[in-house]
Amino acid sequence: MVKRSTRVYLGIASLLGLSAFISPAIGYVRFIIGVHIPYLQILSACLFLVFLWRLFLLGSGGLPFFTPLILYSWILLGALSFRQLLGFWEAYPLDAVGYIQTLALTLIYPWIYLLGGEALALIYDRSHAYVQTGYLLLLATTTIGAYEGFMATGNIYVLFSNYRTGMQFNYQTLGDSLGLLAVLSANSSGRISSMRLLVNALFISFTYSRSSLLAYLIAALAEINYKLNIKRYYTWGISLVYLALILSVTSYVLLTSSRHSLFDTAISRSKSIISMDDPSIKERLKIFESFPKMTSRYGLLGRFMYELSEQGRGYYVHNILSYWLEYGVFPFIILLIILFLVVVRQFTVFKTGNHTGLAVIIFVAVSVLLSRPYVWPYLWFGLGFASVFPHMKKSGLIRK
């Protein structure tokens, strides 16, 4: 029999994790109207209490580590957190503000997502209402942002430059949060319909983040019902063809009859990837070319925020290799092993019929392998969720 305190903790920890997911929506309110909302401070205070509560349940046996993988993730994140605090003497003298702001992404949010991911996995069957609420809130934010973008530029994408206040909005957080909640908000069987996949992909494309869209499309394949018969495959294929024709005709009309192309930005960004003319990709490739030289300097023990000693804040390798330079080769190897084992575990439980855990870890793996660096906190949600899911029925934390 599960104690009531454990059930209450799981509910609160799950809500804390989902609160971090909707932080882009809160941030967009601040971006649009310029009002300061101390959301991070509130989440930090809640994290402190929830973390102590989790330790108490762990010590009392109320909530043990149900799989070795979640224990390994805890140990690794604990070691990285300690390394970040030691980085005070390395990074703080160079950029005090940057060091403190980076800790929010590498210390506060990772623990929120790790605890929230573990808790959500254990009560996933009873938390769909909360997940759907967060998902709909981010959809509404994307819709408002796309409207603001259209009114300001004539293109349908989330407005992320407020010329009135001079503020910038990090559209990538909105795309990643929306993509992961879209994965989590699949129906109770953990499968997603082709139409919902297309709708989600459309809204994620409005966020302007190509990495979020690519990660979602690959992850969503794990949630599609593969047991469709030939007739339904045929119907689905025909529907996609019709949809492509409708979009092509509509795009042609808009492109030839409007002074402002609704899709100019999306088309140019997609074409720039193929032609390698994209400024962002060029800059990232330039940073990546310096990686071998950086490993000779920081490859063994790492240096937290090493980029401050090189070209400045933000000039880090934009993929999982950044963990190597920031924390050293041994934490990097351990992270790779844990990520690999979590992916393997989800493939082994694929036969359970609920593919949500696999989709979540695929989204995370694709993101960090291709474009997301050490300051990307969603990695820890993926590890926390997929390390445990779908263990909840075996644990007795939900009733069948």
C-alpha positions in Angstrom: 0.0 0.0 0.0 1.5 3.3 -1.1 1.5 6.0 1.6 -0.5 9.1 1.0 2.5 11.3 1.5 4.2 9.5 -1.4 1.2 10.0 -3.7 1.0 13.7 -2.7 4.7 14.1 -3.4 4.4 12.6 -6.9 1.6 14.9 -7.7 3.5 18.0 -6.6 6.8 17.0 -8.2 4.9 16.3 -11.5 3.3 19.7 -11.3 6.6 21.3 -10.6 8.1 19.7 -13.8 5.1 20.8 -15.8 5.4 24.3 -14.4 8.9 24.4 -15.8 7.5 23.3 -19.2 5.1 26.2 -19.3 7.7 28.7 -18.3 8.1 29.8 -21.9 4.4 30.8 -21.8 5.0 32.9 -18.7 8.2 34.3 -20.3 6.2 35.4 -23.4 3.8 37.4 -21.3 6.8 39.2 -19.9 8.3 39.6 -23.4 5.1 41.1 -24.8 4.1 43.5 -22.1 7.4 44.0 -20.4 6.2 43.0 -16.9 8.7 41.2 -14.6 7.4 37.9 -13.3 9.7 36.2 -10.7 8.9 32.7 -12.1 12.4 31.3 -11.7 12.6 32.4 -8.1 9.3 30.7 -7.4 10.4 27.5 -9.1 13.7 27.5 -7.2 12.0 27.8 -3.8 9.6 25.0 -4.8 12.5 22.9 -6.0 14.3 23.2 -2.6 11.2 21.9 -0.7 10.5 19.1 -3.2 14.1 18.0 -3.2 14.2 17.7 0.6 10.9 15.9 0.5 12.3 13.4 -2.1 15.3 12.8 0.1 13.1 12.1 3.1 10.9 9.6 1.1 14.1 8.0 -0.2 15.6 7.6 3.3 12.3 6.4 4.8 11.7 3.9 2.0 8.5 5.6 0.9 9.9 6.2 -2.6 13.0 4.2 -3.5 14.8 4.3 -6.8 12.7 1.9 -8.9 15.4 1.4 -11.6 19.2 1.6 -11.5 19.1 4.1 -14.3 17.3 6.8 -12.3 19.9 6.3 -9.6 22.7 6.7 -12.1 21.1 9.9 -13.4 20.9 11.3 -9.9 24.5 10.6 -9.2 25.7 12.1 -12.5 23.6 15.3 -12.1 24.8 15.6 -8.5 28.4 15.4 -9.7 27.8 17.9 -12.5 26.1 20.3 -10.0 29.1 20.1 -7.7 31.4 20.8 -10.6 29.3 23.9 -11.5 29.6 25.2 -8.0 33.4 24.8 -8.2 33.2 26.7 -11.5 32.5 29.8 -9.4 36.3 30.4 -9.2 36.6 29.8 -13.0 33.6 31.7 -14.5 32.4 34.2 -11.9 35.4 36.5 -12.2 35.0 36.6 -16.0 31.3 37.1 -16.2 29.4 37.2 -12.9 26.0 37.8 -14.4 26.5 35.1 -17.1 27.6 32.6 -14.5 24.5 33.1 -12.3 22.2 33.0 -15.4 23.8 29.8 -16.6 23.2 28.1 -13.2 19.5 28.5 -13.8 19.8 26.4 -16.9 22.4 23.9 -15.7 21.5 23.6 -12.0 17.9 24.7 -11.2 16.0 23.5 -14.2 17.8 20.1 -14.6 16.8 19.1 -11.0 13.3 20.2 -11.6 13.0 18.2 -14.8 14.8 15.1 -13.3 12.5 15.0 -10.3 9.4 16.0 -12.4 10.2 13.4 -15.1 10.6 10.6 -12.5 7.4 11.6 -10.7 5.4 12.0 -13.9 6.5 8.6 -15.2 5.2 7.0 -12.0 1.8 8.5 -12.2 1.5 9.0 -15.9 -1.8 7.2 -16.2 -3.4 9.7 -13.8 -1.8 12.9 -15.0 -3.2 13.4 -18.5 -5.3 16.3 -17.5 -2.3 18.2 -16.2 -0.2 17.4 -19.3 -3.1 18.4 -21.6 -3.5 21.7 -19.8 0.2 22.6 -20.2 0.1 21.5 -23.8 -3.0 23.7 -24.6 -1.4 26.6 -22.8 1.7 26.4 -25.0 -0.5 26.0 -28.1 -2.3 29.2 -27.1 1.1 31.0 -26.6 2.3 29.8 -30.0 -0.9 31.0 -31.6 -0.7 34.5 -30.0 3.0 34.7 -30.9 2.4 33.7 -34.5 -0.4 36.3 -34.7 2.0 39.0 -33.3 4.7 37.9 -35.8 2.3 38.1 -38.7 1.1 41.6 -37.7 4.7 42.8 -37.3 6.4 41.1 -40.2 3.8 39.5 -42.5 5.1 36.0 -41.8 3.6 33.4 -39.6 6.1 32.6 -36.9 6.3 33.6 -33.2 7.5 37.2 -32.8 10.7 37.0 -30.7 12.0 40.6 -31.0 10.1 43.2 -29.1 11.3 46.5 -30.8 9.3 48.5 -28.2 11.1 47.1 -25.1 14.3 45.9 -26.8 13.7 42.4 -25.3 14.4 39.1 -27.0 12.4 35.9 -26.6 14.1 32.5 -26.7 11.8 30.8 -29.2 13.8 27.5 -28.8 12.4 27.0 -25.3 8.9 27.3 -26.7 9.5 24.9 -29.5 11.1 22.3 -27.2 8.5 22.6 -24.5 5.7 22.3 -27.0 7.3 19.4 -28.8 7.8 17.4 -25.6 4.4 18.1 -24.2 2.9 17.1 -27.6 4.7 13.8 -27.2 3.4 13.4 -23.6 -0.1 14.4 -24.4 -0.8 11.4 -26.7 -3.8 9.3 -25.8 -3.8 6.8 -23.0 -2.3 4.0 -25.2 0.7 6.2 -25.9 0.0 6.4 -29.6 -0.6 9.4 -31.8 -2.8 9.8 -34.8 -1.4 11.0 -38.1 -3.6 14.1 -38.1 -2.5 15.1 -34.6 1.1 14.6 -35.6 0.6 17.1 -38.5 -1.2 19.6 -36.3 1.6 19.5 -33.7 4.3 19.8 -36.4 2.5 22.8 -37.9 2.4 24.6 -34.6 6.0 23.7 -33.7 7.1 25.1 -37.1 5.4 28.4 -36.0 7.9 28.6 -33.1 10.7 29.1 -35.6 12.8 26.3 -34.1 13.9 23.8 -36.8 15.7 21.6 -34.2 12.5 21.3 -32.2 10.5 20.4 -35.3 13.0 17.7 -36.5 13.2 16.2 -33.0 9.4 16.0 -32.7 8.9 14.5 -36.1 11.5 11.7 -35.4 10.1 11.1 -31.9 6.5 11.0 -33.1 7.3 8.1 -35.4 7.6 6.0 -32.2 4.1 6.9 -31.2 2.4 6.1 -34.4 0.4 2.9 -34.3 2.5 0.5 -36.4 -0.3 -2.1 -36.4 -2.2 -0.3 -39.2 -3.3 -2.7 -41.9 -2.6 -2.1 -45.6 -6.0 -0.5 -46.3 -5.4 2.1 -43.5 -1.9 2.7 -44.7 -3.3 3.4 -48.2 -5.9 5.8 -46.8 -3.3 7.6 -44.7 -1.0 7.9 -47.7 -3.8 9.3 -49.9 -4.7 11.8 -47.2 -1.1 13.0 -47.0 -1.1 13.4 -50.8 -4.3 15.5 -50.7 -2.9 17.6 -47.9 0.3 18.2 -49.8 -1.6 19.3 -52.9 -3.8 21.7 -50.8 -0.8 23.2 -49.1 1.0 23.6 -52.5 -1.9 25.3 -54.2 -2.5 27.5 -51.1 1.1 28.5 -50.9 1.3 29.3 -54.6 -1.7 31.6 -54.3 -0.3 33.3 -51.3 3.1 33.7 -52.8 1.9 35.2 -56.0 -1.0 37.4 -54.7 0.4 38.9 -51.5 3.0 41.6 -51.0 4.1 39.7 -47.9 4.8 36.0 -48.2 3.4 34.1 -45.3 6.0 31.4 -45.6 9.1 33.3 -46.9 10.9 32.8 -43.6 10.1 29.2 -43.2 11.0 28.4 -46.8 14.3 30.3 -46.7 15.3 28.7 -43.4 14.7 25.2 -44.8 16.5 25.9 -48.0 19.4 27.5 -46.2 20.0 24.2 -44.3 20.4 22.3 -47.6 22.6 25.0 -49.2 24.5 25.5 -45.9 24.0 29.3 -46.3 22.4 29.6 -42.9 24.3 32.1 -40.7 23.5 30.1 -37.5 24.7 26.8 -39.0 27.9 28.5 -40.3 28.6 29.9 -36.9 28.1 26.6 -35.2 30.3 24.8 -37.7 33.0 27.4 -37.1 32.8 26.8 -33.3 32.8 23.0 -33.9 36.0 23.3 -36.0 37.8 24.5 -32.8 36.6 21.5 -30.8 39.9 19.4 -31.3 41.9 22.4 -30.1 39.6 22.8 -27.1 39.9 19.2 -26.1 43.7 19.7 -25.7 43.0 22.4 -23.2 39.8 21.3 -21.4 39.3 17.7 -22.5 40.5 15.9 -19.4 38.9 17.7 -16.5 36.9 20.3 -18.3 36.3 23.9 -17.3 32.8 25.1 -16.5 31.9 27.9 -19.0 35.2 27.5 -20.8 33.8 29.6 -23.6 34.3 32.7 -21.4 38.0 32.2 -21.7 37.8 31.8 -25.5 35.3 33.8 -27.5 32.7 34.8 -24.9 29.3 33.6 -23.5 27.4 31.4 -25.9 30.3 30.3 -28.0 30.2 26.6 -26.9 29.8 23.5 -29.1 26.1 23.2 -29.8 25.6 19.5 -29.1 26.4 16.9 -26.5 30.2 17.3 -27.0 29.9 20.5 -25.0 29.5 18.3 -21.8 33.0 17.0 -22.6 34.6 20.5 -22.5 32.5 21.8 -19.6 32.8 18.8 -17.2 35.6 16.6 -18.5 35.9 13.4 -20.4 34.7 11.0 -17.6 31.4 12.7 -16.9 30.9 12.9 -20.7 31.4 9.2 -21.2 29.1 8.4 -18.2 26.4 10.6 -19.7 26.7 8.8 -23.1 26.5 5.4 -21.4 23.4 6.4 -19.4 21.7 7.9 -22.4 22.4 4.7 -24.4 21.1 2.5 -21.7 17.9 4.5 -21.3 17.3 4.3 -25.1 17.9 0.5 -25.0 15.6 0.1 -22.0 12.8 1.8 -23.9 13.2 -0.4 -26.9 13.0 -3.4 -24.6 9.7 -2.3 -23.1 8.3 -1.3 -26.5 6.1 -4.4 -26.5 4.1 -3.0 -23.6 2.1 -1.0 -26.2 2.8 2.5 -24.7 5.5 4.2 -26.7 5.6 7.5 -24.8 8.8 6.7 -23.0 10.6 5.8 -26.2 9.3 8.9 -28.0 10.5 11.2 -25.1 14.0 9.8 -25.0 14.2 9.9 -28.8 13.3 13.6 -28.8 15.9 14.2 -26.2 18.6 12.1 -27.9 18.1 13.7 -31.3 18.2 17.2 -29.8 21.4 16.8 -27.8 23.2 14.8 -30.5 22.5 17.4 -33.2 22.1 20.9 -31.7 21.4 21.2 -28.0 24.4 22.0 -25.6 25.0 21.6 -21.9 22.7 24.5 -21.0 19.7 22.5 -22.5 17.9 21.3 -19.3 15.3 19.1 -21.1 17.8 16.3 -21.3 17.2 15.6 -17.6 13.5 15.3 -18.0 14.1 12.7 -20.7 16.4 10.7 -18.5 14.2 11.0 -15.5 11.0 10.0 -17.3 12.4 7.3 -19.6 14.5 5.7 -16.8 11.3 4.8 -14.9 8.5 4.7 -17.4 6.5 2.4 -17.7 7.4 1.0 -14.2 4.4 2.6 -12.5 2.1 -0.5 -12.6 4.8 -2.7 -11.2 5.5 -0.3 -8.4 1.9 -0.3 -7.2 1.7 3.5 -7.4 -1.4 3.4 -9.6 -4.4 1.1 -9.4 -5.2 -1.0 -12.4 
